[in-house]
Amino acid sequence: MGLLSDPKNRVKFIVFVSRHCNKLCFLTYLVGLAWFIALAYAPMNEKTYFSENALLPGLVDSEYSLQRAAERFYDDAKDESKKHPRTIPIDWISNEMTRLGLDTYVQNYSFSYPLNIFKQQTFTGRNVYGILRARRASNTESVVMSLPLRPPESILNKNHAGLALMLSMAKYMRAHTYWSKDIIFLVTEHEGIGIQAWLDSYHNTRASTFINGSDLLGRGGSIQAAVNLDIEDSNIDHFDLLLEGLNGQLPNLDLINTIVRLCRKEGIVPTIHNIAQHYNLESYEGFEQSLQTMLLMMWSQLSGSASGNHGLFHRYHIEAVTMMGVKEKRGRNNHGFYTMGRVMEGLFRSLNNLMERFHQSFFFYLLPSTERYVSIGMYMPPFGLLVVGCLIKAIELWASYQSSQPTVEGEETDDAVAGGDSRDQDDKKQSLSRGLLSIAPVTIISTMFGMVAYYGAEFFIATASPFKMSPGEGLLYGGVAVFITAMFYPRLLSRADKDASLGPNWKVLKSMTLIMEGLVLFSTSLMNISLATLLAVTMVPVTVWIQPTKSKNYTTILSGEYRLLRFLQAIPLLLIAPMTLTIIATVVNTYTKNPYININSLVKDSYDEVQNVLLVGAVENQLLGNWTWGLMTLIVLPNWLMFWGLLWTGHTSLE
Amino acid sequence: MASPTMQVLPAIVMYFLAFMATASCANIEDKIPESFKSGHTNNWAVLVDTSRFWFNYRHIANVLSMYYSVKRLGIPDSHIILMIADDMACNPRNPRPATVFNNANQHINVYSDDVEVDYRGYEVTVENFIRVMTGRLPASTPRSKRPLSDDISNVLVYMSGHGGDGFLKFQDAEEISSIELADAFEQMWQKRRYHELMYIIDTCQAESMYQKFYSPNIIGIASSKVGEDSLSHHVDPAIGVYIIDRYTYYALEFLEMVTPQSKKTLGQFLKVCPKHDCISTVGVGTDLFQRNVNKVLVTDFFGSVRNVELSTVDMKWNMSSPVKQDQECRDNTCSEM
């Protein structure tokens, strides 16, 4: 019989686990962490390969040679944009596309910000797109080349070079007859909002109540893949690939492989997070570089925000990636429109060969370098080891709680036969309720605080302006206020419960909370592995370790020590609270962006950044559907509060 | 009164005359040229491509090149069943529309004016293929889709596509197993639908497809042994696909040297594409074949040779004809001239 289904074996298993619980927890955590880090080392991961035979990447000779036309478009685009300092030259682009022979359409959209940030003021924008119809095919499928265009006053890359490249590609593609899918050239405004409006109208969905796009007059069949361009200048140093999508979703790995192969064919270096593949992956430097790339990818994925416009395509099952043409200040910058155009041409020829959506290669992976991958099958075992300590501890605690209960199972049937001894049954009920139901107050209060944090965001922002604070500041201080208030709830509970007879049994509370934590971490790992790993690495050791120290017998003699132990455990617990984690992460981020910063600027910049992080998290939650804010406030925060309650209210004497 | 010798003499004379007659008949037999003795009088070809999709361009190019060679050597369209599962010439991805090339130098368009495809697109299924081979076609099937081979036809069957150990994939949706194929050929033998059959297959692990044959007079040629993959030959960078497979490339190179009068033997054909050219090992199955391959002409299978021999010797044929020379026949009645 199986290990867990045979009662005798089950008992043996539980006894083994209980006896070696601490050693097992410690060991599994360390092994899981070490294994996860080791995944970046080349012999532990695999070389990328093409799963989709239809792609035939790089087999056909490129014929693009319209770099001079592209340069003319570039100059024209820069001149036109000077005429519209606050917006983008939609009409000029529309004219150019019509002149090239594309079916051109303009879409209007309006949007407002959630949480009453700008007092429900509506903003408008326009997208323009041109469709190149495939004359010899049946127009049932299409691929998209999209481009976020920014006005001159924006601090981001204006993307005029991207626009020039796109228009020259349109001109080139129009002259050839071998397209089997329509090609949609899309120019959007307002970053993610414009693209979301277009996608919503294209698919007849409504992802958010705050974005309204007008109906599209022209359509091109179902979209198979999309490429987003973000080119900084007409001469770039390398192509940086941005993969991370909304909620941590990634494009199919075959799309990345195709782009990497084509970049190599044309002699331009593809990078991930601006790090190229090391020439000797098996050396220590190679491992360091791979680890850095992998950690940067995880860092970018865990916020759940898309790293580019491509991220909004993923939930429509459209594989999309952003190709960022990066100009380095001290680089050679010797790749012009010719190379860029040939890469794009090869990419679109390969996409042209597809007959089905990308489905063969991986959707869940981490990339330590451009030509090596870590698939879900490789990173789930170490992640599992990281988290299994929670479950082992939970089993041990539950088993020890059960063994300390008076055994009533055998007696129950006899009593029932003998006519039922209601007193015994009442006792049994009471001991059970002493067990499971006793944790109800802690759980309910924690969940309530989570809901206050989630739904209160709007309130905090609304109360910010009377105090002359920016919305971000309001949210930050409001969040901190909720957090500090929440930290005091155990005191309320223990005050209402002077003789500690109604408090939760700490073993039951901890066991249930650990199970909840394990459940949250495993579920998150299936969708956003980076967020789950960060939470696991920080939360698991602390939460498995803490326990309330013995109370009643020691209050008089060792009260000082008792309090000290509790404070010693409270400090790490505070460090892994969601709020503190966010603040620490922001500080780390600010520091890594500028390692030479002095302490004053670091504090000030982090202060600004943390407001940004909270605000963007809350706004994107409602505007674009990024569930990280909801997860952290509604689930992780209550879970943490339950641990906090465990530390301060759990009584060991009542077992 | 006749003596005994006198009575026997007519018999002796008759026996002598008969002997002379048979002797002269034997002489006639000797005078019949060798090429009329092979036992078949017509040739058929069944050329099948089982893959579709743009990246399987080379399979269509393989089959069309075989078609081109076979037609050049004399087999007419009425004796060829061409089954092609997808249309490469009119595929929107083809940068040279209306053409199919089998070589990167793009010298020969094998999909030129007079290509007659009998089974196209989704009609190429396992069921249709077996019906074609065994002749179990509905009465409404047009003549061009119906192989009318008989017991004095030599049949060439060429198949190209994706295969595995014991099966050949048809169009991504179904497979034909080697046992089904062997049974189909046995049905052909029992219905006397071939005199000799040559089976060529160019897929991965191709040898497994002819290993189960058990009917006589079949020779099987496969581009790779079990466990090996057949490889493609080269890429055409202007079109962007692998354009032909190795075995077919070298087979075509051999066939280009063959003319209808050529005396090249099947033994030479079987040696085409050694391992250093094909990388996979070419498999040959001759155990069911009765003749010596070194004495069989390549044109016995690949061509449809109508031999004309000029004879300098008078030959009298002992045949009685219903029509006498001084008779004139019209409207089914014959009358004296």
Interface residues (C-beta under 8 A of the other chain):
Chain A: N53 A54 L56 L59 V60 D61 A134 R136 A137 H176 T177 Y178 W179 S180 R349 N352 N353 M355
Chain B: F53 W54 F55 C90 N91 P92 R93 N94 P95 P97 V235 P237 A238 I239 G240 V241 Y242
